[in-house]
Amino acid sequence: MPVVSPDFIDRVNETETKYDDLRASVRVASDDLRQLAGQLHTMDAEETYDAIVDTAKALERDAGIYRKEDVR
């Protein structure tokens, strides 16, 4: 049986909570992308781009990925 550090055991609940939160975020982003795909024929290119970037930023934020803002 593998040996696991006590610190790892203490952080299991925290890790599981973060994982569940990230899964929920991906679920929301997936729904947003499906809705966006259904509306593409009624949206202009700028609006579509902004919606996709907003979804990507939300996923990055929820995953703890932070990047310098790109200037358009």
C-alpha positions in Angstrom: 0.0 0.0 0.0 1.4 3.4 -0.9 2.4 5.8 1.8 0.6 9.2 1.7 1.6 12.2 3.6 -0.7 13.5 6.4 -0.7 16.9 4.6 -2.2 15.2 1.5 -4.9 13.5 3.5 -5.7 16.8 5.3 -6.2 18.6 1.9 -8.3 15.9 0.2 -11.6 17.7 1.0 -10.2 21.0 -0.3 -9.0 19.4 -3.5 -12.3 17.6 -4.0 -14.2 20.9 -3.5 -12.0 22.7 -6.0 -12.5 19.9 -8.5 -16.3 20.0 -8.1 -16.3 23.8 -8.5 -14.2 23.5 -11.7 -16.5 20.9 -13.0 -19.5 23.1 -12.4 -17.7 26.0 -14.2 -17.0 23.8 -17.2 -20.7 22.7 -17.2 -21.8 26.4 -17.3 -19.3 27.2 -20.0 -20.4 24.3 -22.1 -24.0 25.4 -21.8 -23.0 29.0 -22.7 -21.1 27.7 -25.8 -24.0 25.6 -26.9 -26.4 28.6 -26.6 -23.9 30.7 -28.5 -23.6 28.1 -31.3 -27.4 28.2 -31.6 -27.4 32.0 -31.9 -24.4 32.4 -34.3 -26.6 33.1 -37.3 -28.2 36.1 -35.5 -25.0 37.6 -34.1 -22.3 39.8 -35.7 -18.7 38.7 -35.6 -17.7 41.2 -32.9 -20.5 40.0 -30.6 -19.6 36.4 -31.2 -15.9 37.1 -30.5 -16.7 38.9 -27.2 -19.0 36.0 -26.0 -16.3 33.4 -26.7 -13.6 35.5 -25.0 -15.9 36.0 -22.0 -16.4 32.3 -21.7 -12.7 31.6 -22.0 -11.9 34.2 -19.3 -14.5 32.7 -16.9 -13.0 29.2 -17.4 -9.5 30.6 -16.8 -10.6 32.5 -13.7 -12.3 29.5 -12.2 -9.3 27.3 -12.9 -6.9 29.8 -11.3 -5.2 30.7 -14.6 -4.5 34.4 -14.7 -2.9 36.1 -17.7 -2.1 39.6 -18.6 -4.9 41.3 -20.4 -4.4 41.5 -24.1 -5.0 44.8 -25.7 -7.2 44.6 -28.8 
